């Protein structure tokens, strides 16, 4: 049924139960599993100089996503760290990878997601493929 599953994560420990479900689904359907983490630009700076500002965060995210990849048996070439609006980057990655299912937690517990609304809701309404939201446990 599914051939490529995209697991979107904020890399918090709470999201690991979502990662386990994504892995189980990938195993059940013998599907590829990719992981994406998106770093939101800092509003005061926008995209100007974002690489310099975000560089330490990018390095930290790459290290953290590598640990997630190891835990969920995902090859390094199926891990993605992007900079931009979370919804936009997740949807673009899903389309670019040919993902037919996006799996993500039902709410963010960190950063701007608390102030700006639900990433899961935005992805759900913008996706061209199936979306599974998993309640954090």
C-alpha positions as CSV (number, residue, x, y, z in Angstrom):
1,X,0.0,0.0,0.0
2,X,2.7,2.5,1.0
3,X,6.1,2.7,-0.8
4,X,7.8,5.6,0.8
5,X,7.0,7.0,4.3
6,X,8.3,10.4,5.5
7,X,8.6,10.8,9.2
8,X,8.7,14.5,10.2
9,X,10.2,15.2,13.6
10,X,11.3,18.1,15.9
11,X,13.9,15.7,17.2
12,X,12.5,15.8,20.8
13,X,12.4,12.6,22.8
14,X,8.6,12.9,22.9
15,X,8.6,12.2,19.1
16,X,10.3,8.9,19.4
17,X,7.0,7.0,19.8
18,X,6.0,8.6,16.5
19,X,9.2,7.3,14.9
20,X,8.6,3.8,16.2
21,X,5.1,3.9,14.5
22,X,6.6,5.1,11.3
23,X,9.2,2.3,11.4
24,X,6.5,-0.3,12.1
25,X,4.4,1.0,9.1
26,X,7.5,0.9,6.9
27,X,8.2,-2.6,7.9
28,X,4.6,-3.7,7.5
29,X,4.4,-2.3,3.9
30,X,8.1,-3.0,3.0
31,X,8.3,0.8,2.4
32,X,11.3,3.1,2.4
33,X,11.4,5.4,5.5
34,X,12.9,8.9,5.4
35,X,13.2,11.3,8.3
36,X,13.0,15.1,8.0
37,X,13.7,17.9,10.5
38,X,13.1,21.5,9.7
39,X,14.8,24.5,11.3
40,X,12.6,27.6,11.2
41,X,14.3,30.8,10.3
42,X,14.5,33.4,13.1
43,X,11.8,35.9,12.3
44,X,13.9,39.0,13.2
45,X,16.5,37.8,10.6
46,X,14.3,36.2,8.0
47,X,16.5,34.4,5.4
48,X,19.2,37.0,5.3
49,X,22.3,35.4,6.7
50,X,20.4,32.3,7.8
51,X,23.2,29.9,7.1
52,X,25.6,31.8,9.4
53,X,22.9,32.2,12.1
54,X,21.6,28.6,11.8
55,X,24.9,26.8,11.3
56,X,25.3,25.6,14.9
57,X,21.6,24.5,14.9
58,X,22.2,22.7,11.6
59,X,25.2,20.8,13.0
60,X,23.2,19.9,16.2
61,X,20.2,18.8,14.1
62,X,22.4,16.6,11.8
63,X,23.9,14.9,14.9
64,X,20.4,14.4,16.4
65,X,18.9,13.1,13.2
66,X,21.7,10.7,12.8
67,X,20.8,9.2,16.2
68,X,17.2,9.0,15.2
69,X,18.2,7.3,11.9
70,X,20.3,4.7,13.8
71,X,17.5,4.0,16.3
72,X,14.8,3.6,13.5
73,X,17.1,1.8,11.1
74,X,17.1,4.6,8.4
75,X,20.1,5.0,6.1
76,X,21.9,8.4,6.2
77,X,20.8,9.2,2.6
78,X,17.2,9.1,3.8
79,X,17.7,11.8,6.5
80,X,17.0,15.4,5.7
81,X,17.6,18.7,7.6
82,X,16.0,21.7,5.9
83,X,15.8,25.4,6.7
84,X,12.5,27.2,6.1
85,X,8.8,27.2,7.0
86,X,8.1,23.8,8.5
87,X,4.9,23.1,6.6
88,X,6.4,24.1,3.3
89,X,9.6,22.1,3.7
90,X,7.8,19.0,4.9
91,X,5.4,19.1,1.9
92,X,8.2,19.9,-0.6
93,X,10.2,16.9,0.8
94,X,7.2,14.6,0.6
95,X,6.6,15.6,-3.0
96,X,10.3,15.5,-4.0
97,X,10.8,12.0,-2.4
98,X,7.6,10.6,-3.8
99,X,6.4,9.9,-0.3
100,X,2.9,8.5,-0.2
101,X,2.5,8.9,3.6
102,X,3.7,11.6,6.0
103,X,3.9,10.6,9.7
104,X,4.2,13.3,12.4
105,X,3.3,14.0,16.0
106,X,0.0,15.6,16.7
107,X,1.5,18.7,18.3
108,X,4.8,20.5,18.7
109,X,6.1,21.0,22.2
110,X,8.9,23.4,21.4
111,X,9.6,26.7,19.8
112,X,7.4,28.6,17.4
113,X,4.9,25.8,16.9
114,X,3.3,26.7,20.3
115,X,2.8,30.3,19.1
116,X,2.0,29.9,15.4
117,X,-0.3,27.0,15.4
118,X,-0.2,23.3,14.6
119,X,2.3,22.1,12.0
120,X,0.4,18.8,11.9
121,X,-2.8,20.6,11.0
122,X,-1.0,22.6,8.3
123,X,0.6,19.5,6.8
124,X,-2.7,17.6,6.9
125,X,-4.5,20.3,4.9
126,X,-1.6,20.9,2.4
127,X,-0.5,17.3,1.7
128,X,-1.1,15.6,-1.6
129,X,-0.6,12.2,0.1
130,X,-1.9,10.5,3.2
131,X,-1.0,12.0,6.6
132,X,-0.9,10.1,9.9
133,X,-0.8,12.2,13.0
134,X,0.3,10.3,16.1
135,X,-0.5,11.5,19.6
136,X,2.6,11.9,21.7
137,X,2.8,9.4,24.6
